[in-house]
Every structure is written in C-alpha cells, then in structure tokens.
Amino acid sequence: MAATLMRSISFPDAGFGENDQDPNSALQELDRGLKSSNVGEQCEAISRFPCLFEKYPFPILINSAMLKLAEVFRQETAGSNFVRVCVCEVLETSSRHLDKLINVDEFLRRITTVMHSNDP
C-alpha cells in the first residue's frame, strides 16, 4: 500500500507530460504560475524550472527563463523573501546552465536592484 501511495505522489517529469513536446508551451505554462497572485503557485512554478532546463537545454529558452526568474526576484509585489529564496535555490541547482545565459548584464541588473534595497 505504501508503494502505491508513493507512486501517486511522485512527480517524475515535474508536471511536463509526454504530450508537452514544445519547450515554448512548457515555458508559457510556468510563466502563468509565476504571474499568479498565490505564493504557493509561484513557488511551485519556480521549482519546476530546473526540470525545464534539463529537458530543453536550449540557450534561448534558458536565457528567457532566467530573465523571468530574475524579474520575479526583483518584483516588490511578488517579492516575498520566500519566493526570492526559491529563485536562489533554482539558480544554485541550475548553475551548470548559467553559461548559456546570453543577457548577463540584464540578468544582473534585475538581481542587483534587490541587493541594494536594504532588505536583508
């Protein structure tokens, strides 16, 4: 019985089904979660980004996804510290994909605005 319960709880593809072959539609699905007003939905979407990077390691996709994460990190309305910690965890988990980031200056500009906001 415990094995049956564990199989129903596990998320092997982190929400990207077999039908989801298009990386753009997967990114749009996560973007909808990021724009949610519910912090739980935002964090769930954020936590699914590393699987997106593993499944679709394309530089253009990784660049736009990282910029979206940086924007969520920067936003004051959605910018609870818990959401920011989730973004930091994803960046740390996905550190091997950071070399595919094209707009490094823009990414850092979005992140550093929060660093200088006097919010520990």
C-alpha positions in Angstrom: 0.0 0.0 0.0 2.8 2.4 0.8 4.4 1.8 -2.6 1.1 2.6 -4.3 0.8 5.8 -2.3 4.4 6.8 -3.1 3.8 6.3 -6.8 0.8 8.5 -6.8 2.7 11.3 -5.0 5.9 11.3 -7.1 6.3 13.8 -9.9 8.7 12.1 -12.4 8.6 14.9 -15.0 7.7 17.7 -12.7 4.5 18.4 -14.5 5.7 18.2 -18.0 3.7 15.4 -19.5 4.5 13.3 -22.5 2.3 15.5 -24.7 4.3 18.6 -23.8 6.9 18.3 -26.5 7.1 22.0 -27.2 9.6 23.9 -25.0 7.7 27.2 -25.6 4.4 25.9 -24.3 6.2 24.5 -21.2 7.8 27.9 -20.5 4.4 29.6 -21.0 2.8 27.2 -18.5 5.5 28.1 -15.9 5.1 31.8 -16.7 1.4 31.6 -15.9 2.4 30.1 -12.5 4.9 32.9 -11.9 2.2 35.6 -12.6 -0.2 34.0 -10.1 -1.1 36.0 -7.0 -0.8 32.9 -4.9 2.7 32.5 -3.4 2.4 28.7 -3.4 1.7 28.6 -7.1 4.6 30.9 -7.8 7.0 28.7 -5.8 5.7 25.5 -7.5 6.3 27.1 -10.9 9.8 28.3 -9.8 10.7 24.8 -8.5 9.9 23.3 -11.9 12.4 25.4 -13.8 15.4 23.0 -13.3 13.4 20.2 -14.9 12.7 22.6 -17.8 16.4 23.3 -18.2 17.2 19.6 -18.1 14.6 18.6 -20.6 15.2 21.5 -23.0 18.8 22.8 -22.6 18.5 25.4 -25.4 20.3 28.7 -24.8 17.4 30.9 -26.0 15.0 29.1 -23.6 17.4 29.2 -20.7 18.1 32.9 -21.3 14.4 33.9 -21.3 13.6 31.6 -18.4 16.4 33.1 -16.3 15.3 36.6 -17.1 11.8 35.7 -16.0 13.2 34.3 -12.7 15.2 37.5 -12.2 12.1 39.6 -12.8 10.2 37.6 -10.2 13.1 38.0 -7.8 13.0 41.8 -8.4 9.3 42.4 -8.2 8.1 44.0 -5.0 4.6 42.7 -5.2 5.5 39.1 -5.6 8.9 39.7 -3.9 8.4 37.9 -0.6 11.6 36.7 0.8 10.4 33.1 0.5 9.9 33.5 -3.3 13.4 35.0 -3.5 14.9 32.0 -1.6 13.1 29.7 -4.1 14.6 31.6 -7.0 18.1 31.4 -5.4 17.7 27.7 -4.9 16.8 27.2 -8.6 19.8 29.3 -9.7 22.0 27.2 -7.5 20.5 23.9 -8.7 20.8 25.1 -12.3 24.3 26.5 -12.1 25.6 24.4 -14.9 23.2 26.1 -17.3 24.2 29.6 -16.3 26.9 29.6 -19.0 24.1 29.6 -21.6 22.8 32.9 -20.3 23.1 35.4 -23.1 21.9 38.7 -21.4 24.1 38.5 -18.4 24.1 42.3 -17.9 20.3 42.5 -17.9 20.1 39.4 -15.5 22.5 41.0 -13.1 20.7 44.4 -13.3 17.5 42.8 -12.2 19.1 40.9 -9.4 21.3 43.7 -8.0 18.4 46.2 -7.7 17.2 44.0 -4.8 20.6 43.7 -3.3 20.8 47.4 -2.8 17.2 47.8 -1.5 18.2 47.4 2.2 16.1 44.3 2.5 18.2 41.7 4.3 
